[in-house]
Structure formats: structure tokens, C-alpha cells
């Protein structure tokens, strides 16, 4: 039986969201490691962590933005079924 495009999209969204929790957990783990590293070097003069803090903030913001957009696309896709 041939799947409709919206059914294929729905399967893609299900796959994406099933992995989202894993990626969120991985990101949280990386954030903890990052905070530990920053905490250990913050007291050392001459070590600037500003760039690293910015990059981690951007990564976290991007993850949030991508998951929110995917949720919006899923809603549109479900409305088309």
C-alpha cells in the first residue's frame, strides 16, 4: 500500500521526536560538563570563557528553536490529514 505524503511526514516527525529526548539529555549532559569546566577555570586569571559561554548559549537556543519549529510543522502536518 502506498503511503501519502502527509503520512510519510507524520512518520518523520514521530522519528524526530522519539530522538529529541535523547538529544535533549545529551545536551543537558554537555551543559553540566561545560559548567564544571567553566567553574574550574573561572578563578584563573587570563582564561577568557566568554566565547565558550556564547557558543553554548547559541547551541542551547538553536536546540530550542529547532524543536519548537518541528512541533509547529507537526501540527500543520496533522491538520492536513
BAVEX-782630 format. One line per 4 residues: number of its first residue (from 0); for each residue z, y, x of C-alpha. Coordinates in Angstrom, 2 decimals. Each point is the difference from the previous one (the first is absolute). Example, Ala and Ser with C-alpha at 12.3 -4.5 7.8 and 13.67 -1.06 7.14 Angstrom:
2
0	7.80/-4.50/12.30; -0.66/3.44/1.37
END
This chain:
81
0	0.00/0.00/0.00; -0.94/3.42/1.33; 2.79/2.56/0.43; -0.48/3.53/-1.23
4	0.37/2.86/2.46; 3.22/1.16/-1.66; 1.43/-3.52/0.27; -0.90/-0.05/3.70
8	1.62/3.41/0.41; 3.11/-1.29/-1.75; 0.20/-2.96/2.38; -0.41/2.40/2.95
12	2.84/2.17/-1.29; 2.22/-3.02/-0.50; -0.69/-1.09/3.56; 0.67/3.49/1.32
16	3.29/0.37/-1.87; 1.17/-3.47/0.98; -0.31/1.12/3.63; 1.48/3.45/-0.61
20	3.59/-1.26/0.00; -0.60/-1.71/3.34; -1.51/3.15/1.49; 2.82/2.13/-1.40
24	2.56/-2.33/1.56; -1.87/0.13/3.31; -0.12/3.80/-0.10; 3.72/0.21/-0.77
28	0.69/-2.29/2.97; -2.12/2.21/2.27; 1.83/3.06/-1.29; 3.36/-1.57/0.93
32	-1.23/-0.84/3.49; -1.44/3.49/0.35; 3.26/1.65/-1.10; 1.92/-2.14/2.46
36	-2.30/1.04/2.85; 0.15/3.67/-0.96; 3.78/-0.14/-0.26; 0.28/-1.54/3.46
40	-2.24/2.60/1.70; 0.95/3.11/-1.98; 2.92/0.69/2.29; -2.20/-0.09/3.10
44	-1.34/3.34/1.08; -3.71/0.21/0.65; -0.99/-2.63/-2.53; -1.87/1.54/-2.91
48	-0.16/-2.27/-3.04; -1.70/2.57/-2.22; -3.47/-1.56/0.21; 1.37/-3.45/-0.77
52	2.01/1.31/-2.94; -3.10/1.71/-1.37; -2.12/-3.15/0.36; 2.59/-2.15/-1.76
56	0.33/2.56/-2.80; -3.79/0.04/-0.40; -0.10/-3.80/-0.07; 2.69/-0.14/-2.69
60	-1.73/2.69/-2.05; -3.32/-1.82/0.29; 1.55/-3.26/-1.19; 1.47/1.73/-3.03
64	-3.29/1.79/-0.75; -2.07/-3.21/0.27; 2.32/-2.02/-2.22; 0.11/2.77/-2.62
68	-3.79/0.30/-0.03; -0.36/-3.76/-0.31; 2.35/0.03/-2.99; -2.09/2.73/-1.63
72	-3.21/-1.96/0.62; 1.60/-3.11/-1.44; 0.89/1.88/-3.19; -3.57/1.27/-0.34
76	-1.32/-3.50/0.63; 2.31/-1.51/-2.61; -1.07/2.64/-2.53; -3.60/-1.14/0.45
80	0.76/-3.62/-0.87
END
